Amino acid sequence: MNDLEYWSDCISYGADDCNLVLTQDQVKSLAESVMQGHECYGMSFYSPPSNERYAEIEREWKLKFDKLQNEFDAYINNAETAVRIALRQHRDTKISIDKDGEVFRCNGRSEQIQ
């Protein structure tokens, strides 16, 4: 089936729904007009390419991820600062807290301090 046949079928079905009797020449003429009009549809009703939408979605999730990452980093930094103060460590002392809650001082050599 080519484009003209597709649009001819559409016109025929539409005419049948309205109880409109059209000759084959009339159907063909209307189908050609509709086919030409459809070629200009994209200019009248802009539809962005799917890759633009995918790029927009990716930008959105990257922004959300970056925001969450920044919040998490701030949380870690604040927790380390609070632990450093609670354990009376110098403010320049680098400490880290592992997933089990163990606290390590990292001054060239790691040592567990809590």
C-alpha positions as CSV (number, residue, x, y, z in Angstrom):
1,M,0.0,0.0,0.0
2,N,1.4,3.4,-0.9
3,D,0.5,6.8,0.5
4,L,-2.1,7.6,-2.0
5,E,-3.9,4.3,-1.4
6,Y,-3.8,4.9,2.3
7,W,-5.3,8.4,2.1
8,S,-7.9,7.1,-0.5
9,D,-9.0,4.5,2.0
10,C,-9.3,7.1,4.7
11,I,-11.4,9.4,2.5
12,S,-13.6,6.4,1.4
13,Y,-14.2,5.4,5.0
14,G,-15.0,8.9,6.0
15,A,-17.4,9.3,3.1
16,D,-19.1,6.0,4.0
17,D,-19.5,7.2,7.6
18,C,-21.3,10.3,6.3
19,N,-23.4,8.4,3.7
20,L,-21.6,10.4,1.1
21,V,-21.2,8.9,-2.4
22,L,-18.0,9.8,-4.2
23,T,-16.6,8.7,-7.5
24,Q,-13.1,7.2,-7.6
25,D,-11.8,10.4,-9.3
26,Q,-13.3,12.5,-6.4
27,V,-11.8,10.1,-3.8
28,K,-8.4,10.3,-5.6
29,S,-8.5,14.1,-5.9
30,L,-9.4,14.5,-2.2
31,A,-6.7,11.9,-1.2
32,E,-4.1,13.8,-3.1
33,S,-5.1,17.0,-1.4
34,V,-5.0,15.5,2.0
35,M,-1.7,13.8,1.3
36,Q,-0.2,17.2,0.3
37,G,-1.7,18.8,3.3
38,H,-0.3,16.1,5.6
39,E,3.2,16.8,4.2
40,C,3.0,20.3,5.7
41,Y,1.6,19.1,9.0
42,G,4.9,19.3,10.8
43,M,5.3,22.9,9.9
44,S,1.9,23.8,11.3
45,F,2.0,21.7,14.4
46,Y,5.6,21.4,15.6
47,S,6.5,18.1,17.2
48,P,10.0,17.9,18.5
49,P,12.1,14.9,17.4
50,S,12.3,12.2,20.1
51,N,16.0,12.7,20.6
52,E,15.2,16.2,21.9
53,R,12.8,14.8,24.4
54,Y,15.3,12.1,25.5
55,A,17.9,14.9,26.0
56,E,15.5,16.9,28.1
57,I,14.7,13.9,30.3
58,E,18.4,13.2,30.7
59,R,19.0,16.8,31.7
60,E,16.2,16.7,34.2
61,W,17.4,13.5,35.9
62,K,21.0,14.8,35.9
63,L,19.9,17.9,37.7
64,K,18.0,15.9,40.2
65,F,20.9,13.5,40.7
66,D,23.4,16.4,41.1
67,K,21.1,18.0,43.7
68,L,20.8,14.8,45.6
69,Q,24.5,14.2,45.4
70,N,25.2,17.7,46.7
71,E,22.8,17.1,49.6
72,F,24.4,13.8,50.4
73,D,27.9,15.3,50.3
74,A,26.8,18.1,52.6
75,Y,25.3,15.5,55.0
76,I,28.5,13.5,55.0
77,N,30.6,16.6,55.6
78,N,28.3,17.8,58.4
79,A,28.4,14.3,60.0
80,E,32.2,14.1,59.9
81,T,32.4,17.6,61.4
82,A,30.1,16.7,64.2
83,V,32.0,13.5,64.9
84,R,35.3,15.4,64.7
85,I,34.1,17.9,67.3
86,A,32.6,15.1,69.5
87,L,35.8,13.2,69.5
88,R,37.9,16.3,70.1
89,Q,39.9,16.1,66.9
90,H,41.6,19.0,65.4
91,R,39.4,20.7,62.7
92,D,41.9,20.0,60.0
93,T,42.1,16.3,60.8
94,K,40.6,14.3,58.0
95,I,38.2,11.7,59.3
96,S,35.9,9.2,57.6
97,I,33.0,7.2,58.7
98,D,32.5,3.8,57.1
99,K,29.2,2.1,56.5
100,D,29.3,0.3,59.9
101,G,29.8,3.5,61.8
102,E,33.5,3.1,62.5
103,V,35.4,6.3,62.6
104,F,38.9,6.6,61.1
105,R,41.5,9.4,61.3
106,C,43.3,9.8,58.0
107,N,46.6,11.6,58.5
108,G,48.8,9.8,56.0
109,R,48.0,6.6,57.8
110,S,44.5,5.5,58.7
111,E,43.7,4.5,62.3
112,Q,40.4,3.7,63.9
113,I,39.5,6.1,66.6
114,Q,36.0,5.0,67.4
